Amino acid sequence: MDANISKTMATMRGAPARSRGGDLRRGSREEIEAARVAEAEREKKLVRVNEFITVSELAQILKVPATEIVSFAFKNLGLMVTINLRLDFDQIELIAGEFGFQAVREDAYQADETGAPAAADLPEDLVPRPPIVTIMGHVDHGKTSLLDYIRKANVVAGEAGGITQHIGAYHVQLPGGKMITFLDTPGHEAFTAMRARGAQVTDIVVLVVAADDSVMPQTIEAISHAKNAGVPLIVAINKIDLPQANANKVKQELLQHGVVLEEFGGATLSTEISAKKGTNVEVLLDQILLQAEILDLKANPNRKATGTVVEAQLDAGKGPVATVLVQNGTLSVGDDFICGMWSGRVRALLDERGKQVKKAGPAIPVQILGFQGVPHAGDQLLVVEDAAMAREVAQRRERLDREAKSRRGTRGGVTLEDFMAQAAAGVAHTLNIVIKADQGGPAEALADSLIGLSTPEVKVEVIHRGVGAITESDILLARTAGAVIIGFHVRPDNNARTAAEREGVEIKLYRIIYEAVADVRAAMEGMLRPEEREIVLGEAEVREVFKISRLGTIAGASVRSGVINRQGRVRVIRNGVEVFDGTLASLKRFKDDVREVREGFECGLSVENFNDIKVGDVVECYRTEEFARTLESTQV
């Protein structure tokens, strides 16, 4: 508020006073008091509302009768509303402005609802943190075997054994003292679900490909996810100890999917390993550390902790349990926190082996006990000082989420029609598409055909193409990237269909390639801005000029060609140079107002907001028409 007062004082303060010191001090006090009054008055007129409140609730906030709001909405907005109808924020803003209030969206305050916003970390407070690595790849290509070997060989403390299945993240310490955190997310769904909620927790992706196999659908899917996340990729070619291993074949296939390894002149690191025997695993870990050094990953451990939920479940004995990856600060037992729509206090912290720990620093994954409900993957955890404030914010977020769902339903994705509407508003220029087909050949052919439709103005981007049924993972990927899914001779399974309805993602199914191409072409042509063409209707030469006090300058003109139309726009041309462009204020033939005057006739005219018209000027009448454009007219 002090900042607002200062700003108000600055606007109120005029030229510097030339009076004595006492007058200056008195004037300063008066200015401060006036600014305080002005700020208090502004605060009175400020109303904070969440987006989906009813007419009745808005009437109580504005302290006006609900009937007045209903009447205003009907007369001015053309809306038939009742006192129980929920309004969106645009409508609320218009109604509040009519009654002298300024509406502020309440959920815009969520970032600092828990108190003052956290100060930025100073460079001297930042220390290096371990990299966070996600292992991805096709089934049976050796992801779990690789994680098992790394864990058995490099964990300094604790018993050896397989990966604990109830926690999706753990960290290892290498002999040189360096540490790496691994995310063992259950498939690509969780990886994408976290990104769909805006959580970028992964620093590096390790793609495991079997040397005795080829690049499989899940491998391609993993590449798409990594590229969309914008994180560095390291390829681990596994099972090189088998007699049928062919690493060169795998490298060549990776080239076809845009993964160019260093040995081929690209920037992607790769290593040939054997997860069972441990061959070259140390080289892979060195490459991870090298990539981490390039990224220069740092965090501040001496602050309140912030983190991201990797996965969460309801345990029969422990209650809600969440695996949280601490991203900044240090999380300790007893900390109060807010996470998504739930608040709580840390009752216990468990590492990946189920052992209790007292605290966890940056890039360290822990299980947290103490949630009041089960959070979602990707929810942000924030430690706060005031437990009561955390509970209040959690309840407010829950209410906002409930109100939003009741108003908007579950639709949140995009359709081809949405892209046309966005383009009309000048928003969309790229049409993202996910392609799933029954075989690789048709998928490639369809992708090539759709990409070939791209123009300099509207671009088609195939963010993922794969083989097999449309799955829930495809839905989440399309939701995150704002894409439309095109299925060719495949169908979505029940989970995918449910997810598509929930996320609002459009699935278009085709059996003939040219039908899919025709639909996408129609959507893209709808995204093209119409072409404007100017049509000259006629021109008239000014023969005489009359100045009339009430009407301004009237030009007596003779129509040389075409027609001068009252509805058309006109431009005044003097010596071949345009001096004004506007509309006609009046057009007369003798004393009568007319709609148009044709070639060979004389008329009197005046130009709106232009009185400098002179004898010899040419008045050109024209109109602008819009024509629909086709893709052929835009391709170069």
Number of C-alpha atoms within 10 A of each C-alpha: 10 10 8 14 20 16 13 18 20 12 10 12 12 8 5 7 11 8 9 8 10 9 12 14 11 11 15 14 12 12 19 17 14 16 22 19 13 16 20 14 11 13 13 11 17 16 17 15 19 20 22 23 20 17 23 19 17 23 19 11 13 19 10 13 13 18 14 13 23 19 15 18 18 13 11 10 12 10 13 11 17 15 15 11 14 21 18 15 17 12 15 24 19 17 25 22 13 12 15 11 18 19 21 18 15 15 16 12 11 12 10 10 16 22 13 8 9 9 7 6 13 8 10 7 12 15 13 14 23 23 27 26 22 21 21 30 27 21 16 12 24 22 22 17 19 21 18 17 18 19 21 15 17 16 16 14 8 8 9 14 11 14 19 12 11 16 25 23 27 23 23 20 18 18 11 6 8 12 20 20 22 26 23 22 17 12 16 19 18 18 29 27 20 23 22 18 14 13 20 16 23 21 21 22 27 23 23 28 29 27 27 19 17 19 20 18 17 17 22 19 23 24 22 19 22 22 17 16 20 14 14 19 24 23 22 27 26 30 26 18 16 11 9 11 17 17 20 11 14 18 22 16 14 20 13 10 14 12 20 18 20 11 11 11 8 12 14 15 20 22 20 22 24 23 25 15 13 14 17 16 22 15 14 20 15 13 16 24 17 12 19 21 13 9 13 12 17 18 20 22 21 15 17 18 23 23 27 24 26 30 25 21 15 13 11 7 6 9 15 18 22 28 27 27 29 25 25 25 20 21 30 20 18 15 19 23 28 25 25 20 23 22 27 21 21 18 14 18 23 19 19 19 18 13 11 14 14 11 15 22 23 25 28 27 30 31 27 22 20 22 20 15 19 19 24 20 24 26 22 23 22 22 26 20 13 13 18 12 18 26 20 16 21 21 15 18 17 15 14 19 15 13 17 17 13 12 16 11 12 14 13 15 22 21 19 20 13 14 23 21 16 15 21 15 11 12 12 17 19 18 21 18 23 24 24 30 25 16 14 14 11 18 21 16 12 23 23 12 15 22 16 12 17 19 18 9 14 20 18 20 16 20 20 25 23 23 22 17 18 26 19 20 20 28 32 27 27 28 24 21 19 20 29 24 28 23 26 25 17 18 20 20 13 12 13 20 19 14 19 26 16 15 19 19 26 20 24 16 18 17 12 12 17 13 12 20 19 12 13 19 18 16 20 26 20 22 28 22 17 15 11 12 11 10 11 17 18 20 24 28 21 24 15 16 19 15 11 9 7 6 12 16 20 22 25 20 23 23 22 17 16 17 21 30 20 20 13 17 19 26 19 25 18 16 9 9 10 14 14 17 18 15 18 21 14 16 23 18 16 10 9 10 14 14 13 15 22 19 15 12 14 20 23 22 23 22 25 15 13 17 14 12 23 17 14 16 22 26 27 24 26 20 14 12 11 11 11 11 16 16 18 10 8 14 11 7
